[in-house]
Amino acid sequence: MYVNYRKLETFLGVSSPLSLSFGQSIRALRQAQGLTQVEFSERCGFYQTYLSRVENGQANPTLNAMEVMANALGLTLFEMFYLMETALETSVSA
């Protein structure tokens, strides 16, 4: 019997720690720039509901989608990952 675990996780509302951490980081970067989800979605060209799912760890964006989000924040993908990494290190060491 084949079980699609991704659909099952979505149905149950389960998020992976990586998805949740990424989403929280995106939310923090967006809010730091004073952007609402609607404004951010317009900059990205994504539906606001999709960005909400990303921020809540319920969606796994592709690398291309991550780059679009970074660019909408005025960052390169590498800069965004660096900011996320340093924020994570700071929260772990605190």
N, C-alpha and C positions, 0 to 999 in steps of 0.2 A: 504494500500500500504506500503510495506516494503522499507525503505531507509537505505542503508548501509552508515552511516555517516562517518565512518573511510575512506572508499573509496572516498566519496565526498570531505572530507577535503584534502585528498591526491591529488585528481584531481584539486581542486581549489588552491592548494599550501598553505593551511592554517595550521599553526602550533599552538599547545597549548603552553601557556607560560612555562609550566613545561618541555615539550620536547625541546623547544628552549633554556631554561636555562641550561638543562642538556647537550645539544649539544655544547653550547658555553663553558661550563666548560670542557668538554672532549677535545675540540680544544685547549683551553688554557693549559691544562695539557700536551697534546701531544707536543705542540709547546715549552713549557718550557723545555722539554727534548730534543728538537732539532730534533724531528722526523717528517718526511713527512707523508702524509696520506698513501702513498704506503708502507713505512717502518712499520708504525703502523699496517696497514692491514696484513702485513706478520707476525708480532708478534702475532696478534690476531687470524689469520687464517680466517679472514673475507674478503669479497670483498671490494676493495677500494670504490666502488660506494655506498655500504651499509654504510660504515663509514662516507662518505660524507653526506648521507641523515641523519644520526644520528646527525652529527655536525650542520646541517642546520635545525634541528628540524622537519624533514620530516619523521622520522622513530621512532618508540617506541621500544627500545630494551628490551628484557626480562631481568629478574634479572640475569639469567645465562650469558647472553651476557654482561651485565654490569660487572659481575665478571671477565669475560675473558679480558675485556678492562682494568679493574683495574690491574689485574695481568700483563698484557702486559706493564703497566706503572710502574711495580715494587711495586704496592700497594695492600693492601687488599681492599675489597669492602668498609669496614667500614672506612678505611683511606681515600679513594677517596671521600666518602660522606662527611667526616669531612672537607676535604680541600675545597670541593664545598660549604659547608655551611659557612665556615669562609670567603671565598671569596665573597659570596653573602652578608653576614652581613657587610663586609667592604665596598662593593659598595653601599649598602643602606644607611649606616651611613655617607658616604662621601658627 
